[in-house]
């Protein structure tokens, strides 16, 4: 099992550009999550998908959109990148929303100039 | 809203000494509490959880955590630190306060643990 995979690993964008971060899991998990990690801020939830076909906002959803493409894949889109979105982005999954042990991908380091 | 606080940004411990990483929580209802670890350039890894039962919870890599309801604390401990324990540690709490009452996890800001050889 590859677990949770994320692409790309690194990305540099100019302000106003758009991009999609990809996440996939091969563990047949129902729930998936997108977080951002900033120094001194810990991890903050951007969006989550409790099950295939549903998505909901987390703590910091502004400037982002998500798509739960199928049970395996959960993508995060930045429509018009801003320097404030410079961060490390993590995708995570759990077997179901109440299982609590989250499995994390390796992260995408995004810089917006 | 549910929250956790990690009062120390960094903790330094000599190898072989016991270590404690502190966490306090603020929740309505029964707390579901967790510890995660992040090694450099990696995603987070689950260490242990407290949901109910024994106040001393054992987890991965020899770590344990003590739940203290009167002090609203959930400190992470290890009897003898290893240099390889150096990492970023996150305390976390379950949150079901959203409109759908879906289970989510709220993370603390993290404590960087340095084990000195």
Interface residues (C-beta under 8 A of the other chain):
Chain A: X4 X31 X33 X35 X40 X41 X42 X43 X44 X45 X48 X50 X56 X58 X59 X90 X92 X97 X98 X100 X101 X102 X103 X104 X105 X106 X107
Chain B: X9 X32 X34 X36 X41 X42 X43 X44 X45 X46 X49 X51 X90 X94 X98 X99 X100 X102 X103 X104 X105 X106 X107 X108 X109 X110
